[in-house]
Amino acid sequence: MGFTYRKSVNLGPFRVNLSKSGIGYSVGGRGFRVGTTARGKKYTSFSIPGTGVGYRKSGAGCLVLLAALPVGIAATKLLLTS
């Protein structure tokens, strides 16, 4: 297992990710993010904040997760209000 390095800088909804491989970027909010890795791969990620449970999809079909955004927002509101 090798050493890794990653540092993120948040600029509002934008995030710049600095790693050993280079610079990646993403945009999104709590629970949902779309971005490009330092190696140029596109990804979409969806998570339930505060739980550690999430899903990340890479590749050309990654925007399919946009349909999950309303579900993620509802789950986040449910977790924050309970």
C-alpha positions in Angstrom: 0.0 0.0 0.0 1.4 3.4 -1.0 1.2 6.8 0.6 -1.5 9.1 -0.6 -2.1 12.9 -0.2 -5.3 14.9 -0.7 -6.2 18.4 0.3 -9.5 20.2 -0.6 -10.2 23.9 -0.8 -13.8 24.9 -0.7 -14.9 28.0 -2.6 -18.6 28.2 -2.0 -20.3 25.3 -3.9 -17.0 24.7 -5.8 -14.2 22.5 -4.4 -10.7 22.3 -5.7 -9.0 18.9 -4.8 -5.2 18.9 -4.7 -3.6 15.4 -4.7 -0.5 13.6 -5.6 -2.0 13.0 -9.1 -2.8 16.6 -9.8 -5.7 19.0 -9.4 -9.3 18.0 -9.7 -12.5 20.0 -9.2 -16.1 19.5 -8.3 -19.3 21.4 -7.7 -22.3 20.6 -5.5 -23.6 20.8 -2.0 -24.1 18.7 1.0 -24.9 15.1 -0.1 -24.5 15.6 -3.9 -21.4 16.5 -6.0 -20.4 16.3 -9.6 -16.7 16.6 -10.6 -13.6 15.7 -12.5 -10.7 13.8 -10.9 -7.1 14.9 -11.3 -6.7 12.2 -14.0 -9.7 13.6 -16.0 -12.4 11.1 -15.1 -15.8 12.5 -14.5 -17.8 11.4 -11.5 -21.1 11.9 -9.6 -21.4 11.2 -5.9 -24.4 11.0 -3.6 -24.3 10.5 0.1 -26.5 10.8 3.2 -24.8 13.4 5.3 -23.8 12.4 8.8 -24.1 8.7 8.1 -20.9 7.8 6.2 -23.1 6.1 3.6 -22.6 7.1 0.0 -22.3 6.1 -3.6 -19.9 7.3 -6.3 -20.3 6.6 -10.0 -17.6 7.3 -12.6 -17.8 7.3 -16.3 -20.0 8.6 -19.1 -23.3 7.6 -17.5 -22.6 9.3 -14.2 -25.3 12.0 -14.6 -28.0 9.4 -14.1 -27.6 10.1 -10.4 -29.2 13.5 -10.9 -32.5 11.7 -10.6 -31.5 10.7 -7.0 -31.0 14.4 -6.0 -34.6 15.0 -4.8 -34.4 11.7 -2.7 -31.1 12.9 -1.2 -32.5 16.3 -0.3 -35.5 14.7 1.4 -33.3 12.3 3.3 -31.0 15.1 4.5 -34.0 17.1 5.7 -35.4 14.1 7.5 -32.1 13.4 9.3 -31.6 17.1 10.3 -35.1 17.4 11.7 -35.2 14.2 13.7 
